[in-house]
Amino acid sequence: MILISFMVTTIPAADIPWTPVRKISVEDGLSHNVVYAVQQDVHGFIWLGTEGGLDRFDGYEFKPFSYARNQIGLPGHDIACIVQDCRSDLWIGHWGGGLVHISLATGQANHHRKSSGEALALCDDRVQCVFEDAGGRMWIGTYQGLTRWDTEKKTIAHFLHFTGDPGSLSHDRIWAITQDKQGDIWIATENGLNLLENGEGDFLHFFHDPAVPGSLPHDRVRALFLDNRGELWVGTQDGLARFHRKTRSFEVFVSQADDPHSLSDNTINVIQEDHAGFLWIGTQRGGLNRFDPRTGRCRRLPILSADRYDESHLDIRSILEDRSQILWVASRGEGVFLLDLKPRKFNHLTSSPAEGQGLAHNVVLSVFEDRTGTLWVGSDFGLTRLRQAADHVTYYTHIPGDPSSLANNSVEAIFEDSQGTLWLGTSGGLDRFSPQTSSFNHFRHQPNDPSCLSSDKIQCIIEDSLGQFWIGTRDGLNRMDRASGRCIHYCFSAEDPASLSDNFIRVLHLDDNGQLWVGTDVAGVNRYDPVTDGFVRYIQDPADANSLSSNRITTIAHDRSGNIWIGTVFGLNRLEPSTGRITRYFREDGLPSSTIYGVLVDERNTLWISSNRGLFTFSPATGDIRTYSVSDGLQGQIFKRGVCHRGMNGRMYFGGLEGLNMFDPFTVKDNPLLPPIVLAAFGVTNQEYDAPVPVYEMRQIDLTYEQNDFFFEFAALDYTSPENNQYAYKLEGFDKDWIYSGSRRYASYTNVDHGTYVFRVKATNSDSVWNEDGINVLLTIEAPFWKTWWFRALLTLLGLGLVYLAYQTRMRGLRRRERELRDLVDERTVQLEEANQRLQKLADSDGLTGIANHRYFYEALHLEWRRALRTNEPLSLAMADIDCFKVYNDTFGHQAGDNCLKRVADTLSGIPQRTGDLVARYGGEEFAVLLASADANGARQVAETLRQKIEGLGIDHPDSFISDFVTISIGVASVLPNAAISPSDLVRAADEALYQAKQSGRNRVVCASLEREG
């Protein structure tokens, strides 16, 4: 046996956010991997200053403002700094290009340079830093001096170094500027730290003097920061210093090779404070440090350590904590790292072989918390014991030739019986642990002994309410007498329906009524009956929807209401023991996955479920489901089958491929921070639209009647896990209800009638907490002239005039004119009817493709729905979407995109159509095909024919990741209409099938059916 103890440190959950949420780089759309500046504006956008230009980021896409594009008049590529002033304007400093002042409200930019000829003339075009003081004055530090600009008075002042003048700047190269609570301005230079009291008068200088204790650690001062306690921190070329105002001295902190809690490097580039009061220190060659001002101790960030990156990638240049408590760390060569500073929901225990700490291996096979609070974790590399009180870890492994060592290193089961004895199920037999000698007693299968264990492959262990000891193996169930080690075997028998349904026992579970439940590998669940000493089977019956969803059992649990919850490789099952009724739950019922690996129940009767898609909770009473991901602290997306345990005080453990998660369900709290929501884009389909203000400032949109096809894009600016942000939108006056679009961030509308509407968007953060206020945009579409009141009035007057003229003519004229007048009236009537028919056709058809439009589609749908109700015939709907159409437009342009839409529409319209069939443009690149009297099989055949025809057009699409040609994805839904459902349910089902077709690879047909309802 190998028994090794190591000291480990228990780290609180709030102190664990050391793994980046993600890293963004040029591969994600960033202009350059050298990033010097990060800033969050008043709207919530993140602005990144890089060596390749300026980027605005919304968590999903980058909008570049480069010199080549020159959208806002940037003078060059290299961005040195970004500052937001009290008016929410941005000031962008360039390495050699001067200063750009951007108004976010208007999108306009003003460029200031050394020789600009304007009031704001800089000392030099190489701007290194910008700072706004409490009075609203801008201080611009350059390579050749300091400029102060009073934005209200429009006055300017330059500060330079003059040899022989002790009251001038100590050096012209300015690294950083800040202001303390006394109103004094501090300037960091290439040679010394400068103090300008109240921002006026002469400069006081602070230098490094080796002979004077408490002097600056170095004369090159690179960073300044005033924390929330009013303390000034100074970053130099040779260490960090805290300024003590009373003594005018500096407390110095430097890197020490023998102290892992010291700085990782002495060259300090940037200092920033987080919401908890910790200082984040970016160094030039040592990456990122988190510094505790109260203790003077550092923690070095592992993701930026020297064993992963060369020195250029350890060069940290800017740090920002955004409003969602994400830390943005900009590096000089590796892009930007995002770290979540919010407390992690789940503790994560892993293997640390280099330090000899943590688990024996990351792949967890079993876990158990004993009555003393000691945690036992099994793997394929032996057993790990973690004593929480003593803060140390012990490893136990198998040693060949040592009979007291672990029987086998593969530990599949751990259990503590009522007498406090620990039992281990391994792949080499059953072990009983002796804590006095730290040794193991073995119980193994003996071929010639019918009373021994039936197999050495132990899968699960449990003790029932009568004190009977049960061991599940891969070859039957054993009830063992612990004193003698003799076993009674329970096995499958084809002749005995009361025998076990299978010999491979996966899980044993004891409910609150003392009943023993046995889960097998391939033959369902068995309930032990002590009266008959037999079993009652619960197995899958494909013909019975109330039977088990699968016979492959992974886990069993019971809730406080007495229900038995059975997890399988395909579906979650609720078994009511009193009736034997089983209710099944799958992914289509809202579960994140149908593959269930572990189920634990907390005191609130909430189920905590591990799967191959992370961890989620399920409340049977409300149906609420909450999903957690790796960003919440999970060990990974994939957990291990049956590896879960509920310990003392309700503490829960789930094991997976990347370690063990430990948590108290009552302490798992959602992020309460509501995300700001912005309008990211607005456009009119197939037309140019010039917005009068930046799109994120738009609160009212006025359109002509010809601009009635349009789209919106929007974003919730919570950067924790943008992919988890959820959206809902509604065009009031057009949409009856909110449209919950999941993670989709756009909405398009076609053929919207003239009138006034309000477009509303609401969204969640990464923890599904809704910002119900959202954003509102007033949208007005003017009426066409023939629908205006004055035009209708003119027609009315004209009609009255014609009638009056006809009347006068009839009165004065001769009877021979009577027939001519009647013919004239008839001719005018026919002309009006033809005009009305042409107008009706225009109103019912799509202007681009000529096929039916969105509005006419819904009229036809309701008409066919009523007909199908009367005739009791089926009705089918196919929703088709052109794959990667945005990429096609971006590649070939909108004219080519329009031609593509026309060809697709013509092809779809070419199908043989029966009475009631209709092909319509649903919106954008989406089409609807209504199939009257078509059942599911017929609709699927039609849809597949359409998909093949579109791909057969051979329209080149080189940038598509689906095919070399234009393809479509189709969702099909079929229904036999009845009073319990509505046409909207058919549309929603077809749209969901379309979404599944796109999620599963596109260029395919996915079918849904509503025929079982009603």
N, C-alpha and C positions, 0 to 999 in steps of 0.2 A: 504493500500500500504506500502511495505517496501522499503525505499530509503536509501541506505547506500553509503557513499563515502570513498574511500581509496586512498592514494597516491601510485602511481606506478612509477617505474623508466623505462624510455625508454632505451633499450639496443641496440646499433648498431649491425647490422648483423655480422660485423667482430669480435664481442666480444662474440659470442654465442656458439663456439664449445665446449660445456661442456658435451655433451653426447658421450659416446664411440662409435666409429664406430663398434667395437665388442670387445669381450673379448675372449682370447684364453687360454685354460687350457688343462688338461690331457684328457678331453673328446674330444678335437680336435686333439690329437696326441702329445701334449707337454709332454716331459719326466717327468716333475714334476711341481707341482704348486708353489713350492718355487723357485723363480727366482732371482738370484743375479746380472746378467749382461746381457746387450743388446748391440749389435754392428752391424753396417751395413758395409759389406766389399766393395771392389772396384767394384765388379760386381753388387751389389745391393741386394745380399742375406742378410737376417737378421740372426745373430747368437745369440742364447739364452743360457746363462749359468745357469743351474738349479742344484738342489740338486740331481737330477737323471741322470745327464750327460749333454752333449753338443748337441744342436739341431741347424740345419740349416733349415731356413724356406723361401719358395718362394712365400708365400701368399696362397698356396693351400695345400701343404704337408710338413711335417717335415721329415728331414733326421737326425736320431739320431746318435751320435757318443758316445756310452756309453762304460763304462769300460768292461762290459761283452762282447760286440762285438769287441771292441778294434781295430776298423778299422784304426784309426790313432794313436794308441798307447797311449791312454789316461791312466793316472796312477790311476784314481779314478773317482767316481761319482760327488763329490761336486765341482762345478765350482764357483770360487770367483770373477773373473774379466776376461774381454776380451778386448784387445787393438789391434788396427791395426797400424802398423808402416808405415814409409815413403815408404817402399818397397812393401806395401800392404800385408805383412805377418801378421799373427795373433799370439798373445801371450796370452795363456790361463793360468790363475793362479788358483790353486786348494787349497782347505782347507785341507792341509796335504799331498798333492800329488806333490808338487813342481810346476814347470813351464813347459809348452809345447809350443814350437815354431813351427807353421805350415806354410809351404809355399803353398799359394793358387795356384801358377803356376804349382807345381809338385804334390801337395797332400802329400808330405813327412812331417814328424814331428820329431822333436828332443826334448828329455825329459831332463830337468835339475833339479837336486835335491841338497840337502845340501851336500851329500856324493857321488856325481855322478862320481867323478874321472875325470871330464872334466874341461875345462878352466872356464866355467861358473858354479861355485859352489855357491849355495845360502847360505844366513845366516840361513835360516830355511825353512822347507818344507811347512809350512803354509803361502801361499802367499795371501796377502790381497789386493794389488794394484800393477799396473804396469803403468809406464809413460815413454814416449819417449820425450827427450828434443830436442831443436832446432838443436843440433849437431848430432842427430841420436843415442845418447847414451840411453840405457834402464836403468831405475831406478826401482828396484823391492823391494817393501815394504813387509816385512814379519812380523811374530809374534815375531821374535827375532832379528830384525835388518834390516838395509838397504843395498842393493847391487846395485852397479853401474857397468854396463857392456858396454864397448866400442865395438860395433859390427865391426868397421873397424880395430881397432888396436888389438882386441881380448885381451883387458886388463880388469881386474876386480878390484874393490875396495869395501871393507866392511866398514860400518859405524855403530858403536854401542854406547850405553850409558856406560860411565865409571864414577863411583862415584868419586867425587873430581875433575873431569876434566870439567870445565865450558864450554869448546869448543866442547864437544862431544854432541851426540844426547841427548835430554832431556828424551827420553824413547825409548825402543827397539820395542815396538808394533807400527807399522806404519799403519795409516788409509788411507791416501791419499797423493798424490804428484802432484805438478803443477809447472809451470815456468812462471814468469811474463815477461813483455816486456823488462825489463832491463837485462834479462838473469839469474835472481836469481832463485834458486830452493827453493820451500816452501814444508815443510814436516809436515803433521799432525800426531801427535802421541797420545798415551794414556795419556800423561802428557805434554801438551803444544804444541805450534806451533813453528817450527824451520825454520830459514832462512839461506840458504847457498849461500852467495853472489858469483855470477858467477859460482856456482857449485863447488867451491873449498874453502879450508881453514876451519876455525872454524865455528861452528853453533852459530847463535844468537837466543835467546829464547824469547818467549812471553807467559806469564802466566796470569791466572786470579788473580786479586787482588781486593777484595771488597773495599779497601781503596783508590784505584786509579781509578778515572773516565777515561773511554776510554780503560780499559784493556779488555782482552778476557772475554766473559761471562762465560766460563767454560774451565777447563784444558783438558778435553777429547775432542779433535778435530776430528770429524768424516768425514768431507767433505771439499774439496777445489774446487774453480772454478774461473777462470779468464775470465771475460766477454769481449765482443767486444770493450768496451771502455777502456780496460786495468785495470779495477778495480778488486781487489781480494776480493772474498767472502768466508767466513769461516763459516762452519756449525759445531756447537758444541753440547754437551750434554744438553746445557741449552740456546739455542737461536742461531740466525743468526747474523753474524757480517760483516760489510764492513770495509776493511782496508784503512785508509787514510795515504798515504805514507809520506806526508810532516810532519805530526805530529806524525807518527808512533802510531796512536791510532785507536780504533775500534768503529764504530757506531753500536749499538746493536739493534736488532729487536726481540721481544719476543711475546709469546702468552698472550693475555689478555682476561679474561673471559667476560668482558663487551664490547669488541670491536670485532665485527664480521669480521672486515677487518684486524685483526692481524693474526699471524700464528696460525694454528690449533693445533700445538704441538711444544715444544721447542727442542726435540731431532731430529737433522737434519741428515739424512742419505746421501742425494745426492742433488746436485744443478746442474741445466742444463739451458741453454739459448736457446730460440727459435729464429726463423728468424725475429720476430718483436721486439726483444730486451727484452721480458719478461723473468723473471727467474722462473723456475719450481722447487719447493722445495718439496722433498720427506721426510716425517717425519716417526718416528718409531711408533707412536700411533695415529697420526692425519691425515693420508692419504696424499693427494696431495694438494699443494697450488700453485697458480700462483701469483708471486710477481712482482709488478711494481717498478723498481729501482728509477724511477723519483719521485714517491709519497710515497713510503714505504708502500703501501697498498696491502693487499692480497685478493685474492678470493679463497675460498675453493671449491674444486671439489665435487659436491653433490653425485656423484656415489660412492665415497669412504668415506661416512660419517659414524659416529659411530652407527647410528640407523639401518644400514644395515649389518655391519660386526663387528665381535669382533676385539679386538686390534691386533691380529696377522695378520689379513687381511688388517689392515690399515698401515702395515709396508712396506713402499716403499723403494726399494733398488737400482734401476737403472732407468734412464730416457734417452731416445734418441729421437731426431727428425730426421726422415729419409729424403731422398731426395724428396719424394712426400709430405712432410710437414705433415706426420703422427707422432704423439707423442706416443712412446712406453713407457709404465709405468709398470715396473716389481715389483710385490709385493711378499712378503714373506708369501705365503699361498693361494693366490687367482689367481695365474697365471699372465697374462699380459693383460693390458688394452690398446686399441688403440684409440687415439683421433685425429680427423681431425682438424688441425689448419688452414686450408684454410677457407677463408670467406664462410659462408653458402649462398647459392643462395636464400633461402627463409626464411623470418622471420616466426616464429612459435609462435602464441599466444595460451596459454592454461589456464585452470582453476588452481588456486592455493588456494584452500579453507583454508589451514593451515595459509597462510599469508593474506587471505582476498584480494587477488589480481587476476588480469586476468579475464577470462570469468566466467560467472555464472556456466557453465558446459562445458565439452569438446565436447559433441555432438552438432554441430552447425546446426540449422535449417534454419537460414536466416542471411543475412548480408547486410548492406547498409552504404555508406559514404555520409553524407549530404554536403550541399554547404559550410559549415564552416570547413570541414575536420574532423568533429566528426564522430566516427565509432560507429554504432549500430549493435549489434549482438544478434540474438534470439536463444533460446534453449527451451527445455522442462522444464527448471527451471527459466524461466523469461527472462528479457531483460537486456543487458549490454550496457552501454554507456561509451565510452572511448574518452575523449577529449585530443587530441594530444597536443594542445597548453598549457593546464593547467596541463597536466600530472596527471590526476586522473580518476578513474573509478567509475561509479555509477550503482547500481543494482536496478531494478524495478521488483516487483513480485505482484502476486494477493493476496489480503487479504480478506477472507470471511467477509462480512458485511461492507466493505469499498467501497462505490460506485465509489470513485475517483481512486481506484487502478487499476492495469492492469486487463483486463477482464478475462484473462486465462494465465497460465504460459507457455503454448505451443505457442510460437511466430513463425508462419510459414512464414510471409511476412512482409517486412518493405519497406516504400516508402515515399519520400519527394516530394510533388507536386510543381507546378510552383509558388505557393504563399509562399513556405517555410514551409508549414505545414507537420508534420510527421504523417504518418498513419501506423498502425500496424494491421496485419491480424493474428488473434489467433484462437485457437480451440473453443473459446467462443464468437466470434463475431469480429467486426471491431472497432478499437480504434483510436481516434484522440488525439494526445498528446498536452498538453498545457505547454510550457516551463516556463511560468510565475509562474504557481502554481505546476509544476511537477505532474500534474494529467492527467487523461484520461477520455475522453467523449466516450460513448459506442453507437454503432449502432448494433442492433441485429435483428434476425429473429423473427417476431411475426406471429403466425399461422393465425390470423384473419385479417392481414393487407397485402393485395396483393401488396402494394407499398414498403414494407420493403425488407431487404435482403432476398434472397432465401434460405440462409443457414448460420449458425454461423461458419461453418468450412471454414475459409478463407485460400486460398492457394496462391494467388498472387494479386498484385495491380499495376495499371499503369494509366497514364494520356496520352491521345492522343494529336495530334497536334492541335486540336480544343479546347483543355481544358476539354474534356469530361473525366469523372472519371470512370474507369472500375475495377470491383472486381471479381476475379475468385474464385468460391467456389467448394465444393464437390457436389453441387446440382445446377449447372447452372452458367451462367455469368450474372453480374449485371452492368448496366450503371446508376450511381448514381448522383443525384443533391446534391452537397455538402452543399448547403445552407439549403435545406429542409430535406435531408436524404432520399428522395423518389427515388425509383429504378425502372428501366425498366428491365424486365427479358428476357433472351435469353436461350432457352432450346432445347433439342433434341425432334424432332417430326418425327415419322416414316413415316408420310404422306407428309412431307415437305423436299425435298432434299436440300433446301437452309437454313435449320435450322442447329444448332450445331450438330456435329456428336456424341457428348457425353456430359453429364452434369457434369462429374468430370473434372474440369479445373485445369491443372497442372502448366501451364506457360502462361504468356502474354508477348508479345514482340512488340515493335514499331520500324519499320525500318526507314531509312532515307527519304523514300518517304511518310511517315506518315501513312503507312498501318499497321493495327493491325493484329497480328498473335496470334492465340489461340491454345495452345497445350493441348490435353486431355490425360486422364490417359490410356484409352484403345482403342481410336477410331481416332487416327491420329491428323492432324493439320487442322485448319480452318483459312481462310483469310476473314476478315470482309469487306463487300462491303457497304460503306455508301450510295450509290445511291439506292440500293434495301433494305437496312437495313437487309441484309441476309449474308450468308456465302458461300464461295467456299471451298469444302473439298479436302484434300489430304490424302489418306489412302493407306494402304498396299493392293496390289493385288498379290497373290502368283504367278499368271501367268505372271505378268508384271515386268521385271527386272528394269524398270524405275519408279516404284512406290516406296513408302516408304518402308524401310527395316523392320520396325516394327510400330505398331500402338500405342505402349506405349512410350509416349513422355516424355523426361526428361528436355530438355533445347532447347532454340531457340536463334540464334544470326544472325547478318548480317555482311558481310564484306564490304570493301571499293569499291568493284566492283558491289555491289547490290545483291549478292547472299545471299540466306537465308540458314543458316546451322541449321539443325535439329538433335539433339541428341536423341537417343532412347536407350532402354535397349538392343537392338541388332542392332548396326550399326549406322554410321554417314552418314547423307544425305545432299547433296548440291542441293538446289532447285533454278533454274533460273526462277524468276517470269515472265519474258517476254515470255518464251516458256512453262513453266510448267514442263520442263524436270528435272528429279531427277537423280543424280549420287550417288551411294552408296559406302561406304568404310567399310571394315571389317578387322578383325585381319589378315586374309590371304592376305590382301592388304598391310600389313606392320604395321597396327596400333597395339600398345601393347595390346589393348583390344577392343572388339566389344561392350562392355557395356559403354555407354557414359553418364556421369553425369552432366557435365557442359562445356560450350563453351564460351570463350571470345576472342575478336579479337583485336590485338594491332595495332599501327600506321603503322607497316610494312606489314599489312594484314596477319600476322601469327596467326594461331588459337592456343589458349592455352586450352587444353582439360583435364578435370578431369575424372577419371574412377574408376573402382574397381581394377586397377593395377597401381595406381599412377597418376602422372601428365605428360603430354607430349605435345609437340608442333607439329603442322602440317602446312607446307607451301604448299598451293594449287598450287602455281606457279611452284615449283620445285619438289614437292612430298617428300621433306625432312621431316624426323620425328626424334625428339629428345626426349628421355625418361628420366624422373627424378624419383628418389627414395627417401626413407627415409634418406639415407646418404647425400642427398643434402639439407636436412632440412625440407622435407615434414612432415606434421602432421601424416601421415600414408599412407599405400598403398590404403586404401579405403576412398573415398570421399562421401559426401552426394548428393543425387539426386537433381539437380537443384540449389544447394547452391553455387552461384558464383555471383560476382558483379565487375564491372569496375568503379572505382571512379574517382576523379579529377586527372588530369595530367596522365591519363592512368594507375594509380595504380590498381592492381588486387587483388581480394580476392577469396579464395576457402575454403569452410568449409568441415570438415569431422568428423570422429568418435573420433579423438584425438585432436581437436582444429581447429584453423584457420591459414591458410597461407596467408601472405601479401607480395607483392613484386612489384617492378617496372620492367617490362619486359626488359627495356633497360639496367638494371644493372645486369641481370642474365648472368654471364660469365662462360664459360667453363674453366676447369683446363688446363692451357697451358703447364704443365710439361710433357715432353715426357718420357715414361717409358723405362728404360733399358730392353733389351730382352736377355734372356740367354737360352742356350740349357740345359735342365734339365736332359735329359736321351737320350741314343742312344743304340740300341741293334739289334742283328741279330736274326730273328725269328727262334726258335727251335735250337739255337746254342749258345755256350758261346762266348762272345766277350770281350776281354781284351783291354781296351782303354789305349794307351800309356801315356795319360795325363788326368787330371780331365775333365769330360765331358763338363763343362762350359768353358774350355780352348780350346776345339777342334775346329780347323779351317780347318782341312783336315782329311779326312777319306779314308783309302785305304782298299778295300775288294777284296777277291778272287771271282772267277766266281760262286762258290758254296754259297757265302754269298749275294745272290741277292734278298733275302726277308729280309727287315729291317724296323725299325720304329724310329721315332723321338718323343721326348716330349720337350716342350718349355714353357717358362713362361715370361710374362711381369711383371716386378717387381714394379708395382704401387699397393700399399697396401690399397688404399682408399676404393675401393669396388672391390676386385679381380674378383668377379662373373660378373662384368660388363665389364671387359677387353675383347676386341674382337681380333680375330686372322685371319691372312691369310698366306698361305704358297704356295710355288711353287718349284718343282724340275725341274729346267731348263734343257732342253734336254729330259724331259719326260712329264711334264705337259705343256699344251699349254698356259693356263691362270692361274691366281691366283685362289686358292681355298679358298674362304671365309668360315671359319669353325665356325663362331660365337664364343662362349666361349670354344669350344673344343680345347684342347692344344696338340694334338698328330696327327701324320701323319704316315701312314704305306704304304709300297710299296711291291709289289710281282712280282717276275720274271722280274726284271729290267735287260735289256741287258747290256753287257759289254760296257764300255765307260766312259767318264768324264761328271759329272753333277755338278750343283751348287744348293744346297738346301738353299732357302731363306725364312725367316720368318719376317713378320711385324705385329705390334699389336697396339692397342689403350690403352689409359688410361681409367679410369672409366667414363670420359666424352666424349668418342668416338673420341679423338684427336689421329691421327695416328702417330706413329713413322715409317716414310716411309723408313728410312735407315735400320732399323732392323739388322739382323745378316745374314751372308753368310757362308756356309760351303761347301768347295770343296770336292766332293765325286768321287772316282775313283774305278771302278770295272774292274779287269783284265779280259782279254779274256780267254776262255778255250783254251787249247793247239791246238785243232783242228780248231780253228778260228784265230790262229796267222798267221802272214805273212810267217814266216819261215816254219810252217807246211804245209801251202798251196804251198809254193815254193818247198818243199820236195816232195809233192804229184805230182806236175807238172813235176819235174825232173824224178821221178820214172815212171810216165806215159810215158814221152818221151823215157826213157830207155827201157820200155817194148815194145813200138812201134818199136824202133830201133832194139831190139832183135828179135821181130817177123818178121820184115822186112828182117833181115839177115838170119833168119831161113828159111823164104819162098824162099829167093834167093838160099840158099844152099841146102835146103832139097828136098826131093822127093815129088811128087804130092800126094803120099799116106798120107803125113803129113798135107795136106791142110785142110781136113775135121776135123782132130783132133785140128788143130790150130783154126779153125772157132768155134768149140764147146767150146774151152777154152775161146775165147773172149766172146762168148755168156754167158758162166757161170760167168765170171767176171762181165759182165754187170748186170746180175740178182742180183749178190751179192751186187754190188754197189747200185742198186735200193732199195734192202731190207734194206741196211744200212741207206740210205737216209730216207726211210720211218720210221725206228726206231728213227733216230735223229729228224725227224719232229714231231713224236709222243711225244718224250721227250720235245720238245720245246712248244708243245701245251697243255701239261698236267701239273697239279700241282704235285710236287715231293712228297708231304706227302699223299694227299688223292687219287691221281690217276685220279681225275676228271679234266675237262677243267680248264685252268688257266685264269688269268686276260687278257692276251694278246689275246688268242684265243676267249675269250668271246666277246671282242670288234670287232674282225673280223666277228664272227657269227652275232652279233647285226647289223652291217652295211649290211651284206649280206641279212638278213631277212628284214631289213628296205627297201632295194631296191625291194625285192620280193613283200612286202606288198604294196609298191607304185604302182607296176605294176598291182597287182590283186585287189587293193582297199579292202584289208582285214585288220582287226585290229591286233595289236601287243601289247603284255603285258609283263611286267617285274616285277618280285618280288625280292626285296633285303631283305635278312634275316641276322640277327645278333644274335649270341648266347648271352643270357642275363648273365651279371655278370661273364664273362669268365675270366677276370683278377683275380677275387676272387677265381674262380675254380682253376686256375693255382697256385695261392699262397697257396691254401689249399692242393692240391694233387700233385703238381709238374708238370713240363713240359711234362713228359712222359705220365702221365694221360691226360693232356690237349691234346696231339697229338692223343691219342686213342679216346678221345671225338670228336675231329674234324673229324676223320675217320668215326666214327659211324654216326655222323650227315650227312657227305657227302654221305655215302652209303644210308642212309634213303632218303635224298633228291633225289638221283639218281634213287630211286626205283619207282618214279611216272611213270605211262604210258606216254611214250613220242611219240609225233607225229613228222613227218618230220619238221625240223627247231627248235624243242625244244632243250634246252641245260641247263645243270646244271654246274655251274662253281664256283670255289673258287675265290672270288673277292679280298680278302686280309685279313690276320689275321683270325679272327673268323667270317668274313662276306662272304656270298654266294650270287650268282645271279642265278635266274631261269628265262630263256627266254622262253616265251610261244607264239609260232607262231599261228596265226589265232585265238587267244583267246581274247574275249571281256572282259569288266570289270567284269561281273558276273561270267564268267567262271574262270577268273584269281583269283577272290576272293575265289571261292570254292576250287581251287587247293591250294591256300596259306593256307586256314584254315585247309585243310587236312594235309598239311605238318606240320603246327604248332602242330596239335594234335598228329601226328606220332612221332614228336621229344619228346614231353612231355610224350608220351606213352612208349618211350624207357626205362623210369625209371632209368636214370643215376643219381645217388645220387649227390645232390648239397646242403649240409646242411647249408652252409654259404650264400646261395642266399636269398635275401629279397623278391624274387618273388614267389618261389616255393621250395619244398623239392627236386625237380628234375631239371635237365637241361631243360631249355625252350629257345625258340627263339622268337624274335620280327620280324615282316615282314611288309615291306612297299610295296604296289602294285601300279603300275601306268599302265594305259591303254591308247592307242592312236590309232587313225586312221591316219597313216602317210600322210603328205602332204608337199608341198614345203615350207611352212612357218615355219616349225619346223624341228628339227634335232634329231638324236639318242641321243645326249647329253641332250636334253630337257627331253627325257623319263627317262634317268638315273637320272637326277637331281630331277625329280618329284618323282621317286621311293625312292631315298635317303631321300628326305624331308618327305615322308610318313613314312619311317622307323624312322626318327628322331621323328616324332609326336607319333608313336607307343611306342617308348621308353619313351618319355616325359609323356605320359598318363598312364603309369603303367607297360609297357612291357608285354611279353607273350600274344601278341595280333596282329591282322592284321588291318592295316589302309590303306585305298585305296585313290588314287588320280587319276584324269582323265584329259587328255589333248584333249579329243575329241571335245571340243567346239572351239578349236583354228583352224585357217586356213580358 
